[in-house]
Amino acid sequence: MCYYVIYWHSLNGEFTVKFYTPEQAAEELGVSKRTLIRWRVEGKFVPESKTAGGHSRYSEEQLERAKHGEYENVETDLEGLMQ
C-alpha cells in the first residue's frame, strides 16, 4: 500500500507521520469508501489533514484510534460490520 509520509525534524530527532487517502483509509478500516464519505459528512470521522489541492488525508494515528474505539459512532458501525 502506498501512503504519504510527512517528516518533521526537531532537536530531539525525526518524527514520521503517515497519511492515507480516503480509499486507503477505507481499506484499512474494512469499510467502503462510500461509508467513509458518509462518516465525514455526518461528522463522525473527519480527516485530520488536507493536501494543498483540498484532498482529504487520514493519519495513521487517526486510523488506529478509530480501530480502538476512540470514535464512538465509528466503533459502533465497525462492530456492526463484524457481526
VMD Tcl script that draws the C-alpha trace (Angstrom):
set ca {
  {0.00 0.00 0.00}
  {1.29 3.42 -0.90}
  {0.82 6.20 1.60}
  {2.03 9.73 2.08}
  {4.77 10.29 4.62}
  {5.48 13.62 6.30}
  {8.78 14.11 8.11}
  {9.43 16.59 10.89}
  {12.92 17.25 12.14}
  {13.49 18.52 15.63}
  {16.33 18.81 18.06}
  {15.21 15.53 19.66}
  {15.14 13.54 16.44}
  {12.98 12.83 13.46}
  {9.23 12.27 13.55}
  {7.34 10.47 10.82}
  {3.62 10.74 10.20}
  {1.87 8.57 7.61}
  {-1.22 9.88 5.85}
  {-3.69 7.75 3.90}
  {-6.05 8.65 1.07}
  {-9.76 8.00 1.67}
  {-9.51 4.82 -0.41}
  {-6.59 3.56 1.66}
  {-8.25 4.56 4.94}
  {-11.43 2.71 3.98}
  {-9.40 -0.38 3.15}
  {-7.53 -0.19 6.48}
  {-10.83 0.07 8.38}
  {-12.53 -2.62 6.33}
  {-15.32 -0.38 5.07}
  {-16.24 1.04 1.67}
  {-15.11 4.46 0.53}
  {-18.79 5.40 0.45}
  {-19.09 4.59 4.18}
  {-16.03 6.71 4.95}
  {-17.53 9.61 3.00}
  {-20.82 9.21 4.87}
  {-18.97 9.31 8.21}
  {-17.19 12.50 7.10}
  {-20.45 14.18 6.01}
  {-22.15 13.16 9.28}
  {-19.17 14.50 11.26}
  {-18.38 11.06 12.74}
  {-14.90 10.65 11.29}
  {-13.40 13.77 9.71}
  {-9.93 13.66 8.10}
  {-7.21 15.33 10.13}
  {-5.50 16.85 7.11}
  {-5.98 18.04 3.56}
  {-3.50 18.46 0.76}
  {-2.85 21.83 -0.87}
  {-5.31 20.72 -3.56}
  {-8.03 20.06 -0.96}
  {-7.83 16.25 -0.93}
  {-8.61 14.55 2.39}
  {-5.90 12.64 4.24}
  {-6.27 10.45 7.33}
  {-3.29 9.99 9.64}
  {-2.14 6.54 10.68}
  {-2.75 7.56 14.30}
  {-6.32 8.58 13.47}
  {-6.99 5.20 11.84}
  {-5.56 3.38 14.87}
  {-7.76 5.43 17.21}
  {-10.81 4.52 15.12}
  {-9.90 0.83 15.25}
  {-9.60 1.02 19.05}
  {-12.89 2.77 19.69}
  {-11.98 6.40 20.24}
  {-14.62 7.48 17.74}
  {-17.78 6.16 19.39}
  {-20.05 6.36 16.33}
  {-17.43 4.79 14.08}
  {-16.78 1.98 16.56}
  {-20.50 1.18 16.63}
  {-20.58 0.98 12.82}
  {-17.43 -1.16 12.75}
  {-18.88 -3.54 15.35}
  {-22.00 -3.91 13.23}
  {-19.85 -4.98 10.28}
  {-18.16 -7.67 12.37}
  {-21.47 -9.39 13.25}
}
mol new
graphics top color blue
foreach p $ca { graphics top sphere $p radius 0.5 }
foreach p [lrange $ca 0 end-1] q [lrange $ca 1 end] { graphics top cylinder $p $q radius 0.2 }
display resetview
